[in-house]
Amino acid sequence: METIKSNHAQDGLYDKADYLKIKIDEMRKTLKIQKDRILEVQHNSEFQSLEQNFKREIDEFTKEWENKFKFLEEQSNACDKALTDKHTKETEELYSYLEEKLSKNLKYSKEYLNLKSQEENLVKLQM
């Protein structure tokens, strides 16, 4: 069309050249609008794809985090149980050691024995 327009302009057919110029401008506008629409569709498609990828990555991260947290929680519970068992065993060993080492025949102090006899006498008096 450009060549036809320039031929008409050279031949002196200015009306046809102006008409072709208008047509060319309209075609350029239409082509630009079509390109813009195509770009908009591509943009929207890419944007949706990016959103889906982002959502998938977040979901994967969340699952991985939950798995790690669950593993750490199980490990922590196992350590707590092991420590509790160890403390229980050590406490039992300490009690058995103390029972073995402490004499079973206790010697009470003179003051304690006096207080004990006073208590017994008061109990007899109240009866």
GUDODO-895823 format. One record per atom (N, C-alpha, C): x, y, z; residue in one letter. Coordinates in nm, 3 decimals, decimal comma, always signed. Example, Ala and Ser with C-alpha at 12.3 -4.5 7.8 and 13.67 -1.06 7.14 Angstrom:
2
> +1,319; -0,569; +0,780; A
> +1,230; -0,450; +0,780; A
> +1,320; -0,330; +0,780; A
> +1,285; -0,225; +0,708; S
> +1,367; -0,106; +0,714; S
> +1,290; +0,003; +0,787; S
//
This chain:
127
> +0,082; -0,119; +0,000; M
> +0,000; +0,000; +0,000; M
> +0,087; +0,125; +0,000; M
> +0,198; +0,115; +0,071; E
> +0,288; +0,230; +0,074; E
> +0,338; +0,262; -0,068; E
> +0,371; +0,160; -0,143; T
> +0,422; +0,184; -0,280; T
> +0,312; +0,237; -0,370; T
> +0,189; +0,185; -0,352; I
> +0,077; +0,235; -0,433; I
> +0,052; +0,381; -0,400; I
> +0,060; +0,416; -0,270; K
> +0,038; +0,555; -0,228; K
> +0,144; +0,646; -0,291; K
> +0,268; +0,603; -0,284; S
> +0,373; +0,688; -0,342; S
> +0,358; +0,700; -0,495; S
> +0,312; +0,594; -0,562; N
> +0,286; +0,600; -0,707; N
> +0,173; +0,698; -0,737; N
> +0,064; +0,693; -0,659; H
> -0,047; +0,788; -0,680; H
> -0,002; +0,931; -0,654; H
> +0,083; +0,950; -0,553; A
> +0,131; +1,085; -0,523; A
> +0,216; +1,137; -0,639; A
> +0,295; +1,051; -0,699; Q
> +0,378; +1,093; -0,813; Q
> +0,294; +1,120; -0,936; Q
> +0,186; +1,043; -0,950; D
> +0,100; +1,061; -1,068; D
> +0,004; +1,179; -1,051; D
> -0,001; +1,238; -0,932; G
> -0,089; +1,352; -0,909; G
> -0,226; +1,312; -0,859; G
> -0,246; +1,191; -0,820; L
> -0,375; +1,145; -0,766; L
> -0,370; +1,159; -0,613; L
> -0,379; +1,285; -0,571; Y
> -0,363; +1,314; -0,428; Y
> -0,479; +1,262; -0,344; Y
> -0,597; +1,263; -0,399; D
> -0,713; +1,212; -0,324; D
> -0,694; +1,064; -0,291; D
> -0,652; +0,987; -0,390; K
> -0,630; +0,844; -0,367; K
> -0,513; +0,824; -0,271; K
> -0,410; +0,908; -0,282; A
> -0,294; +0,898; -0,193; A
> -0,336; +0,929; -0,049; A
> -0,421; +1,033; -0,030; D
> -0,469; +1,067; +0,105; D
> -0,556; +0,954; +0,160; D
> -0,641; +0,897; +0,073; Y
> -0,727; +0,787; +0,115; Y
> -0,642; +0,667; +0,160; Y
> -0,539; +0,636; +0,081; L
> -0,451; +0,524; +0,116; L
> -0,373; +0,554; +0,244; L
> -0,336; +0,681; +0,264; K
> -0,265; +0,719; +0,386; K
> -0,354; +0,695; +0,507; K
> -0,482; +0,735; +0,496; I
> -0,578; +0,713; +0,605; I
> -0,593; +0,563; +0,632; I
> -0,605; +0,485; +0,526; K
> -0,619; +0,339; +0,539; K
> -0,496; +0,279; +0,607; K
> -0,379; +0,326; +0,567; I
> -0,254; +0,276; +0,627; I
> -0,251; +0,309; +0,776; I
> -0,290; +0,430; +0,812; D
> -0,293; +0,471; +0,952; D
> -0,391; +0,385; +1,032; D
> -0,508; +0,358; +0,971; E
> -0,608; +0,274; +1,038; E
> -0,554; +0,132; +1,058; E
> -0,485; +0,082; +0,956; M
> -0,429; -0,053; +0,966; M
> -0,321; -0,058; +1,075; M
> -0,241; +0,047; +1,083; R
> -0,138; +0,053; +1,187; R
> -0,201; +0,055; +1,327; R
> -0,309; +0,134; +1,342; K
> -0,378; +0,140; +1,472; K
> -0,437; +0,004; +1,508; K
> -0,500; -0,059; +1,407; T
> -0,560; -0,191; +1,430; T
> -0,452; -0,293; +1,467; T
> -0,341; -0,288; +1,396; L
> -0,230; -0,379; +1,424; L
> -0,174; -0,354; +1,564; L
> -0,162; -0,227; +1,601; K
> -0,112; -0,193; +1,735; K
> -0,208; -0,245; +1,842; K
> -0,339; -0,228; +1,821; I
> -0,438; -0,277; +1,916; I
> -0,429; -0,429; +1,928; I
> -0,414; -0,498; +1,815; Q
> -0,402; -0,645; +1,817; Q
> -0,276; -0,689; +1,892; Q
> -0,166; -0,619; +1,866; K
> -0,041; -0,651; +1,937; K
> -0,057; -0,628; +2,087; K
> -0,122; -0,516; +2,124; D
> -0,144; -0,486; +2,266; D
> -0,229; -0,594; +2,332; D
> -0,333; -0,640; +2,260; R
> -0,418; -0,747; +2,314; R
> -0,339; -0,876; +2,332; R
> -0,259; -0,908; +2,231; I
> -0,177; -1,029; +2,239; I
> -0,081; -1,019; +2,357; I
> -0,017; -0,903; +2,374; L
> +0,074; -0,883; +2,486; L
> +0,001; -0,892; +2,620; L
> -0,120; -0,837; +2,624; E
> -0,199; -0,844; +2,747; E
> -0,233; -0,989; +2,781; E
> -0,273; -1,066; +2,681; V
> -0,304; -1,208; +2,704; V
> -0,178; -1,283; +2,751; V
> -0,065; -1,257; +2,687; Q
> +0,060; -1,320; +2,727; Q
> +0,097; -1,281; +2,871; Q
> +0,081; -1,152; +2,900; H
> +0,111; -1,102; +3,034; H
> +0,023; -1,172; +3,138; H
> -0,106; -1,178; +3,111; N
> -0,198; -1,243; +3,205; N
> -0,163; -1,391; +3,222; N
> -0,130; -1,455; +3,113; S
> -0,093; -1,597; +3,119; S
> +0,034; -1,616; +3,203; S
> +0,133; -1,535; +3,179; E
> +0,258; -1,543; +3,256; E
> +0,233; -1,511; +3,403; E
> +0,150; -1,410; +3,427; F
> +0,119; -1,371; +3,565; F
> +0,050; -1,486; +3,639; F
> -0,047; -1,550; +3,574; Q
> -0,115; -1,664; +3,637; Q
> -0,019; -1,779; +3,660; Q
> +0,068; -1,801; +3,565; S
> +0,168; -1,907; +3,580; S
> +0,260; -1,878; +3,699; S
> +0,303; -1,753; +3,710; L
> +0,387; -1,714; +3,823; L
> +0,314; -1,730; +3,956; L
> +0,187; -1,692; +3,959; E
> +0,109; -1,707; +4,082; E
> +0,096; -1,854; +4,120; E
> +0,071; -1,940; +4,023; Q
> +0,058; -2,083; +4,050; Q
> +0,191; -2,140; +4,100; Q
> +0,300; -2,099; +4,037; N
> +0,432; -2,145; +4,081; N
> +0,462; -2,099; +4,223; N
> +0,428; -1,973; +4,251; F
> +0,451; -1,919; +4,384; F
> +0,369; -1,995; +4,488; F
> +0,243; -2,021; +4,456; K
> +0,157; -2,096; +4,548; K
> +0,210; -2,236; +4,570; K
> +0,256; -2,300; +4,464; R
> +0,312; -2,434; +4,474; R
> +0,438; -2,433; +4,562; R
> +0,524; -2,334; +4,542; E
> +0,646; -2,324; +4,622; E
> +0,613; -2,300; +4,769; E
> +0,515; -2,216; +4,795; I
> +0,473; -2,191; +4,934; I
> +0,419; -2,319; +4,996; I
> +0,338; -2,394; +4,922; D
> +0,284; -2,519; +4,972; D
> +0,397; -2,619; +5,001; D
> +0,493; -2,629; +4,910; E
> +0,606; -2,719; +4,931; E
> +0,686; -2,678; +5,053; E
> +0,710; -2,547; +5,066; F
> +0,784; -2,497; +5,181; F
> +0,710; -2,528; +5,310; F
> +0,578; -2,508; +5,310; T
> +0,498; -2,534; +5,429; T
> +0,504; -2,682; +5,467; T
> +0,492; -2,770; +5,368; K
> +0,500; -2,914; +5,395; K
> +0,636; -2,951; +5,452; K
> +0,741; -2,898; +5,389; E
> +0,877; -2,928; +5,435; E
> +0,897; -2,877; +5,578; E
> +0,849; -2,757; +5,606; W
> +0,862; -2,699; +5,740; W
> +0,786; -2,785; +5,841; W
> +0,665; -2,827; +5,808; E
> +0,586; -2,911; +5,899; E
> +0,656; -3,044; +5,924; E
> +0,715; -3,102; +5,819; N
> +0,788; -3,228; +5,837; N
> +0,908; -3,210; +5,929; N
> +0,984; -3,103; +5,907; K
> +1,101; -3,078; +5,991; K
> +1,059; -3,051; +6,136; K
> +0,953; -2,972; +6,152; F
> +0,906; -2,940; +6,286; F
> +0,858; -3,067; +6,357; F
> +0,787; -3,153; +6,284; K
> +0,739; -3,278; +6,341; K
> +0,858; -3,366; +6,382; K
> +0,959; -3,374; +6,296; F
> +1,078; -3,451; +6,328; F
> +1,146; -3,397; +6,453; F
> +1,162; -3,265; +6,461; L
> +1,226; -3,204; +6,578; L
> +1,143; -3,224; +6,704; L
> +1,012; -3,218; +6,691; E
> +0,926; -3,240; +6,806; E
> +0,938; -3,385; +6,856; E
> +0,941; -3,480; +6,764; E
> +0,958; -3,621; +6,802; E
> +1,094; -3,643; +6,868; E
> +1,196; -3,580; +6,811; Q
> +1,330; -3,593; +6,867; Q
> +1,335; -3,531; +7,007; Q
> +1,270; -3,418; +7,025; S
> +1,265; -3,352; +7,155; S
> +1,192; -3,439; +7,256; S
> +1,081; -3,498; +7,216; N
> +1,006; -3,585; +7,307; N
> +1,090; -3,706; +7,347; N
> +1,164; -3,762; +7,251; A
> +1,250; -3,877; +7,282; A
> +1,359; -3,837; +7,381; A
> +1,417; -3,719; +7,361; C
> +1,521; -3,671; +7,453; C
> +1,463; -3,646; +7,592; C
> +1,343; -3,588; +7,598; D
> +1,276; -3,566; +7,727; D
> +1,253; -3,697; +7,800; D
> +1,205; -3,796; +7,727; K
> +1,179; -3,928; +7,789; K
> +1,308; -3,990; +7,838; K
> +1,413; -3,982; +7,757; A
> +1,542; -4,039; +7,796; A
> +1,596; -3,970; +7,920; A
> +1,583; -3,838; +7,926; L
> +1,631; -3,763; +8,041; L
> +1,549; -3,795; +8,165; L
> +1,418; -3,807; +8,150; T
> +1,331; -3,842; +8,262; T
> +1,367; -3,982; +8,314; T
> +1,387; -4,076; +8,223; D
> +1,426; -4,211; +8,264; D
> +1,560; -4,210; +8,337; D
> +1,654; -4,132; +8,284; K
> +1,786; -4,123; +8,347; K
> +1,775; -4,066; +8,488; K
> +1,696; -3,960; +8,504; H
> +1,680; -3,898; +8,635; H
> +1,612; -3,995; +8,733; H
> +1,513; -4,069; +8,685; T
> +1,444; -4,166; +8,770; T
> +1,542; -4,273; +8,817; T
> +1,622; -4,323; +8,726; K
> +1,720; -4,426; +8,760; K
> +1,823; -4,372; +8,861; K
> +1,873; -4,250; +8,835; E
> +1,971; -4,191; +8,926; E
> +1,911; -4,167; +9,064; E
> +1,784; -4,126; +9,069; T
> +1,718; -4,103; +9,197; T
> +1,705; -4,234; +9,274; T
> +1,665; -4,338; +9,204; E
> +1,654; -4,470; +9,269; E
> +1,789; -4,518; +9,319; E
> +1,893; -4,498; +9,240; E
> +2,028; -4,537; +9,282; E
> +2,072; -4,458; +9,405; E
> +2,040; -4,329; +9,407; L
> +2,076; -4,245; +9,521; L
> +2,004; -4,292; +9,647; L
> +1,874; -4,321; +9,636; Y
> +1,799; -4,369; +9,752; Y
> +1,855; -4,501; +9,803; Y
> +1,885; -4,592; +9,713; S
> +1,939; -4,721; +9,757; S
> +2,077; -4,703; +9,821; S
> +2,158; -4,614; +9,764; Y
> +2,290; -4,586; +9,822; Y
> +2,276; -4,526; +9,961; Y
> +2,185; -4,429; +9,975; L
> +2,166; -4,365; +10,106; L
> +2,111; -4,464; +10,209; L
> +2,020; -4,550; +10,168; E
> +1,967; -4,651; +10,261; E
> +2,076; -4,747; +10,305; E
> +2,165; -4,778; +10,214; E
> +2,273; -4,871; +10,246; E
> +2,375; -4,807; +10,339; E
> +2,408; -4,682; +10,314; K
> +2,514; -4,616; +10,389; K
> +2,467; -4,563; +10,525; K
> +2,343; -4,519; +10,532; L
> +2,295; -4,466; +10,659; L
> +2,264; -4,582; +10,753; L
> +2,302; -4,564; +10,876; S
> +2,276; -4,673; +10,972; S
> +2,127; -4,681; +11,001; S
> +2,083; -4,801; +11,025; K
> +1,941; -4,821; +11,051; K
> +1,909; -4,798; +11,198; K
> +2,007; -4,806; +11,282; N
> +1,988; -4,778; +11,423; N
> +2,026; -4,633; +11,448; N
> +1,926; -4,553; +11,462; L
> +1,951; -4,411; +11,484; L
> +1,966; -4,385; +11,633; L
> +2,054; -4,298; +11,666; K
> +2,070; -4,256; +11,804; K
> +2,000; -4,122; +11,818; K
> +1,898; -4,124; +11,902; Y
> +1,823; -4,002; +11,924; Y
> +1,892; -3,921; +12,032; Y
> +1,880; -3,792; +12,020; S
> +1,942; -3,704; +12,119; S
> +1,865; -3,712; +12,250; S
> +1,931; -3,671; +12,357; K
> +1,871; -3,673; +12,490; K
> +1,749; -3,583; +12,492; K
> +1,758; -3,470; +12,430; E
> +1,647; -3,374; +12,426; E
> +1,527; -3,433; +12,355; E
> +1,552; -3,500; +12,242; Y
> +1,444; -3,564; +12,166; Y
> +1,375; -3,670; +12,251; Y
> +1,453; -3,751; +12,320; L
> +1,396; -3,857; +12,404; L
> +1,313; -3,799; +12,517; L
> +1,360; -3,689; +12,576; N
> +1,283; -3,622; +12,683; N
> +1,150; -3,570; +12,629; N
> +1,154; -3,506; +12,512; L
> +1,031; -3,453; +12,453; L
> +0,935; -3,566; +12,418; L
> +0,987; -3,675; +12,372; K
> +0,904; -3,790; +12,336; K
> +0,835; -3,846; +12,460; K
> +0,909; -3,858; +12,570; S
> +0,848; -3,910; +12,694; S
> +0,745; -3,814; +12,749; S
> +0,769; -3,683; +12,737; Q
> +0,671; -3,583; +12,782; Q
> +0,543; -3,595; +12,699; Q
> +0,560; -3,613; +12,572; E
> +0,444; -3,629; +12,484; E
> +0,363; -3,752; +12,525; E
> +0,429; -3,862; +12,551; E
> +0,360; -3,984; +12,591; E
> +0,286; -3,966; +12,722; E
> +0,350; -3,896; +12,815; N
> +0,285; -3,869; +12,945; N
> +0,162; -3,782; +12,928; N
> +0,168; -3,680; +12,840; L
> +0,053; -3,592; +12,818; L
> -0,063; -3,670; +12,753; L
> -0,028; -3,758; +12,664; V
> -0,130; -3,839; +12,600; V
> -0,199; -3,926; +12,703; V
> -0,123; -3,984; +12,797; K
> -0,183; -4,069; +12,902; K
> -0,273; -3,987; +12,993; K
> -0,232; -3,864; +13,020; L
> -0,311; -3,779; +13,108; L
> -0,444; -3,738; +13,044; L
> -0,441; -3,719; +12,916; Q
> -0,563; -3,678; +12,847; Q
> -0,663; -3,793; +12,834; Q
> -0,618; -3,910; +12,844; M
> -0,708; -4,024; +12,831; M
> -0,779; -4,048; +12,958; M
//
